[in-house]
Amino acid sequence: MALGWIRGDSNRWKLFVSNQVVQIRATAAQGSWRTENPADLASRGAPAGQLVNSQLWWNGQAWMKREEQHWQRELDISDAATAE
């Protein structure tokens, strides 16, 4: 969701989110955002059994093992994922 906010039109969001997006854009490198955060699994309440068997949890994102020039640069973020 936050990735969609950062990549979306900041004027669409409520004032707090809009201000945060503007600040992030001013300090972060363009295109430096990725999805599939391994920490999301635990922070969103995944049971221990799911974490034990999760490749993402133990190994991180597959793109991280590639050379940087092969990393995906743009992601398709739908409006459904950006609801404030």
Backbone as JSON Lines, residues from 0, in Angstrom:
{"i":0,"aa":"M","n":[0.82,-1.18,0.0],"ca":[0.0,0.0,0.0],"c":[0.88,1.25,0.0]}
{"i":1,"aa":"A","n":[1.88,1.31,0.85],"ca":[2.73,2.51,0.91],"c":[3.45,2.74,-0.4]}
{"i":2,"aa":"L","n":[3.86,1.67,-1.06],"ca":[4.52,1.81,-2.35],"c":[3.6,2.49,-3.36]}
{"i":3,"aa":"G","n":[2.34,2.12,-3.34],"ca":[1.37,2.76,-4.22],"c":[1.18,4.23,-3.89]}
{"i":4,"aa":"W","n":[1.21,4.57,-2.61],"ca":[1.1,5.97,-2.22],"c":[2.29,6.76,-2.75]}
{"i":5,"aa":"I","n":[3.48,6.2,-2.59],"ca":[4.7,6.88,-3.0],"c":[4.72,7.09,-4.51]}
{"i":6,"aa":"R","n":[4.27,6.11,-5.24],"ca":[4.29,6.2,-6.71],"c":[3.08,6.93,-7.27]}
{"i":7,"aa":"G","n":[2.04,7.11,-6.48],"ca":[0.83,7.75,-6.97],"c":[0.88,9.27,-6.9]}
{"i":8,"aa":"D","n":[-0.19,9.89,-7.28],"ca":[-0.33,11.34,-7.24],"c":[-0.56,11.75,-5.78]}
{"i":9,"aa":"S","n":[0.38,12.46,-5.2],"ca":[0.28,12.82,-3.78],"c":[-0.92,13.7,-3.48]}
{"i":10,"aa":"N","n":[-1.48,14.37,-4.47],"ca":[-2.67,15.2,-4.26],"c":[-3.92,14.37,-4.02]}
{"i":11,"aa":"R","n":[-3.88,13.08,-4.29],"ca":[-5.03,12.2,-4.1],"c":[-5.21,11.8,-2.64]}
{"i":12,"aa":"W","n":[-4.16,11.91,-1.84],"ca":[-4.19,11.4,-0.47],"c":[-4.56,12.48,0.53]}
{"i":13,"aa":"K","n":[-4.96,12.05,1.69],"ca":[-5.22,12.99,2.79],"c":[-3.92,13.7,3.14]}
{"i":14,"aa":"L","n":[-4.04,14.81,3.83],"ca":[-2.91,15.69,4.09],"c":[-1.7,14.99,4.7]}
{"i":15,"aa":"F","n":[-1.91,14.17,5.72],"ca":[-0.78,13.51,6.39],"c":[-0.03,12.62,5.4]}
{"i":16,"aa":"V","n":[-0.75,11.76,4.69],"ca":[-0.11,10.85,3.74],"c":[0.56,11.65,2.63]}
{"i":17,"aa":"S","n":[-0.12,12.67,2.12],"ca":[0.43,13.5,1.07],"c":[1.75,14.13,1.5]}
{"i":18,"aa":"N","n":[1.8,14.66,2.71],"ca":[3.03,15.28,3.21],"c":[4.16,14.26,3.35]}
{"i":19,"aa":"Q","n":[3.83,13.06,3.81],"ca":[4.84,12.02,3.96],"c":[5.39,11.59,2.6]}
{"i":20,"aa":"V","n":[4.51,11.45,1.62],"ca":[4.91,11.07,0.27],"c":[5.86,12.11,-0.31]}
{"i":21,"aa":"V","n":[5.51,13.37,-0.17],"ca":[6.37,14.45,-0.68],"c":[7.75,14.38,-0.02]}
{"i":22,"aa":"Q","n":[7.79,14.16,1.28],"ca":[9.06,14.09,2.0],"c":[9.88,12.88,1.55]}
{"i":23,"aa":"I","n":[9.24,11.74,1.39],"ca":[9.95,10.53,0.94],"c":[10.52,10.73,-0.44]}
{"i":24,"aa":"R","n":[9.73,11.28,-1.33],"ca":[10.2,11.52,-2.7],"c":[11.39,12.48,-2.72]}
{"i":25,"aa":"A","n":[11.4,13.43,-1.81],"ca":[12.49,14.41,-1.78],"c":[13.8,13.8,-1.29]}
{"i":26,"aa":"T","n":[13.73,12.72,-0.51],"ca":[14.94,12.17,0.09],"c":[15.34,10.8,-0.46]}
{"i":27,"aa":"A","n":[14.44,10.09,-1.13],"ca":[14.74,8.75,-1.61],"c":[15.01,8.74,-3.1]}
{"i":28,"aa":"A","n":[15.9,7.87,-3.51],"ca":[16.22,7.73,-4.94],"c":[15.02,7.21,-5.71]}
{"i":29,"aa":"Q","n":[14.77,7.79,-6.86],"ca":[13.67,7.35,-7.73],"c":[13.89,5.89,-8.11]}
{"i":30,"aa":"G","n":[12.85,5.09,-8.02],"ca":[12.94,3.68,-8.41],"c":[13.6,2.78,-7.39]}
{"i":31,"aa":"S","n":[13.82,3.28,-6.17],"ca":[14.52,2.47,-5.17],"c":[13.57,1.62,-4.33]}
{"i":32,"aa":"W","n":[12.29,1.61,-4.65],"ca":[11.31,0.89,-3.85],"c":[11.03,-0.48,-4.44]}
{"i":33,"aa":"R","n":[10.88,-1.46,-3.6],"ca":[10.61,-2.85,-4.0],"c":[9.41,-3.38,-3.23]}
{"i":34,"aa":"T","n":[8.88,-4.49,-3.71],"ca":[7.78,-5.15,-3.01],"c":[8.29,-6.44,-2.39]}
{"i":35,"aa":"E","n":[7.4,-7.23,-1.85],"ca":[7.73,-8.5,-1.22],"c":[8.7,-8.33,-0.05]}
{"i":36,"aa":"N","n":[8.34,-7.52,0.9],"ca":[9.17,-7.32,2.08],"c":[9.02,-8.54,2.99]}
{"i":37,"aa":"P","n":[10.1,-9.26,3.24],"ca":[10.0,-10.44,4.11],"c":[9.43,-10.13,5.49]}
{"i":38,"aa":"A","n":[9.7,-8.94,6.01],"ca":[9.19,-8.56,7.33],"c":[7.67,-8.47,7.35]}
{"i":39,"aa":"D","n":[7.06,-8.23,6.18],"ca":[5.6,-8.15,6.11],"c":[4.95,-9.45,6.56]}
{"i":40,"aa":"L","n":[5.6,-10.57,6.32],"ca":[5.02,-11.85,6.7],"c":[4.74,-11.89,8.21]}
{"i":41,"aa":"A","n":[5.75,-11.57,8.99],"ca":[5.58,-11.61,10.45],"c":[4.72,-10.47,10.96]}
{"i":42,"aa":"S","n":[4.92,-9.28,10.41],"ca":[4.17,-8.13,10.92],"c":[2.69,-8.2,10.57]}
{"i":43,"aa":"R","n":[2.33,-9.01,9.61],"ca":[0.92,-9.17,9.24],"c":[0.32,-10.44,9.83]}
{"i":44,"aa":"G","n":[1.05,-11.05,10.76],"ca":[0.48,-12.15,11.53],"c":[0.58,-13.53,10.93]}
{"i":45,"aa":"A","n":[1.56,-13.77,10.08],"ca":[1.72,-15.11,9.52],"c":[2.05,-16.08,10.65]}
{"i":46,"aa":"P","n":[1.41,-17.25,10.66],"ca":[1.72,-18.23,11.7],"c":[3.14,-18.77,11.54]}
{"i":47,"aa":"A","n":[3.71,-19.25,12.62],"ca":[5.09,-19.76,12.62],"c":[5.27,-20.86,11.57]}
{"i":48,"aa":"G","n":[4.27,-21.71,11.4],"ca":[4.37,-22.78,10.41],"c":[4.56,-22.26,9.0]}
{"i":49,"aa":"Q","n":[3.95,-21.14,8.71],"ca":[4.1,-20.53,7.38],"c":[5.49,-19.93,7.23]}
{"i":50,"aa":"L","n":[6.01,-19.32,8.3],"ca":[7.34,-18.73,8.23],"c":[8.42,-19.8,8.07]}
{"i":51,"aa":"V","n":[8.25,-20.91,8.75],"ca":[9.23,-21.99,8.67],"c":[9.42,-22.46,7.23]}
{"i":52,"aa":"N","n":[8.34,-22.49,6.47],"ca":[8.38,-22.99,5.1],"c":[8.48,-21.9,4.04]}
{"i":53,"aa":"S","n":[8.67,-20.68,4.44],"ca":[8.66,-19.56,3.5],"c":[10.06,-19.28,2.94]}
{"i":54,"aa":"Q","n":[10.2,-19.4,1.62],"ca":[11.47,-19.05,0.97],"c":[11.74,-17.55,1.11]}
{"i":55,"aa":"L","n":[10.7,-16.75,1.01],"ca":[10.85,-15.31,1.14],"c":[11.38,-14.94,2.52]}
{"i":56,"aa":"W","n":[10.83,-15.54,3.55],"ca":[11.24,-15.24,4.92],"c":[12.71,-15.58,5.15]}
{"i":57,"aa":"W","n":[13.15,-16.74,4.7],"ca":[14.51,-17.21,4.96],"c":[15.55,-16.7,3.98]}
{"i":58,"aa":"N","n":[15.16,-16.44,2.75],"ca":[16.13,-16.1,1.71],"c":[16.0,-14.7,1.15]}
{"i":59,"aa":"G","n":[14.92,-14.03,1.48],"ca":[14.7,-12.71,0.91],"c":[14.17,-12.81,-0.5]}
{"i":60,"aa":"Q","n":[14.1,-11.69,-1.15],"ca":[13.55,-11.64,-2.5],"c":[14.54,-12.22,-3.51]}
{"i":61,"aa":"A","n":[14.0,-12.92,-4.49],"ca":[14.84,-13.57,-5.5],"c":[15.7,-12.57,-6.26]}
{"i":62,"aa":"W","n":[15.16,-11.36,-6.53],"ca":[15.91,-10.38,-7.29],"c":[17.16,-9.92,-6.58]}
{"i":63,"aa":"M","n":[17.21,-10.07,-5.27],"ca":[18.38,-9.62,-4.51],"c":[19.62,-10.46,-4.81]}
{"i":64,"aa":"K","n":[19.42,-11.64,-5.33],"ca":[20.55,-12.52,-5.63],"c":[21.11,-12.27,-7.03]}
{"i":65,"aa":"R","n":[20.44,-11.44,-7.81],"ca":[20.9,-11.11,-9.16],"c":[21.79,-9.88,-9.12]}
{"i":66,"aa":"E","n":[22.5,-9.66,-10.19],"ca":[23.28,-8.44,-10.33],"c":[22.31,-7.26,-10.42]}
{"i":67,"aa":"E","n":[22.69,-6.12,-9.91],"ca":[21.78,-4.97,-9.84],"c":[21.22,-4.56,-11.2]}
{"i":68,"aa":"Q","n":[21.99,-4.71,-12.25],"ca":[21.49,-4.31,-13.57],"c":[20.32,-5.17,-14.03]}
{"i":69,"aa":"H","n":[20.08,-6.3,-13.36],"ca":[18.97,-7.19,-13.73],"c":[17.76,-7.03,-12.8]}
{"i":70,"aa":"W","n":[17.84,-6.11,-11.85],"ca":[16.72,-5.89,-10.94],"c":[15.56,-5.27,-11.71]}
{"i":71,"aa":"Q","n":[14.36,-5.62,-11.31],"ca":[13.16,-5.03,-11.9],"c":[13.07,-3.57,-11.46]}
{"i":72,"aa":"R","n":[12.86,-2.68,-12.41],"ca":[12.85,-1.24,-12.1],"c":[11.46,-0.7,-11.85]}
{"i":73,"aa":"E","n":[10.48,-1.13,-12.58],"ca":[9.13,-0.6,-12.44],"c":[8.17,-1.7,-12.04]}
{"i":74,"aa":"L","n":[7.25,-1.38,-11.17],"ca":[6.26,-2.32,-10.69],"c":[4.88,-1.85,-11.08]}
{"i":75,"aa":"D","n":[3.97,-2.77,-11.33],"ca":[2.58,-2.43,-11.64],"c":[1.81,-2.31,-10.34]}
{"i":76,"aa":"I","n":[1.47,-1.12,-9.96],"ca":[0.74,-0.87,-8.71],"c":[-0.68,-0.48,-9.08]}
{"i":77,"aa":"S","n":[-1.64,-1.31,-8.72],"ca":[-3.03,-1.01,-9.07],"c":[-3.63,-0.02,-8.07]}
{"i":78,"aa":"D","n":[-4.66,0.68,-8.51],"ca":[-5.34,1.63,-7.62],"c":[-5.95,0.92,-6.42]}
{"i":79,"aa":"A","n":[-6.34,-0.35,-6.55],"ca":[-6.92,-1.09,-5.44],"c":[-5.93,-1.24,-4.3]}
{"i":80,"aa":"A","n":[-4.65,-1.32,-4.63],"ca":[-3.63,-1.49,-3.6],"c":[-3.24,-0.19,-2.94]}
{"i":81,"aa":"T","n":[-3.77,0.93,-3.4],"ca":[-3.36,2.22,-2.88],"c":[-4.45,2.94,-2.1]}
{"i":82,"aa":"A","n":[-5.51,2.26,-1.78],"ca":[-6.6,2.91,-1.04],"c":[-6.1,3.42,0.28]}
{"i":83,"aa":"E","n":[-6.4,4.65,0.56],"ca":[-5.94,5.26,1.81],"c":[-6.94,4.9,2.86]}
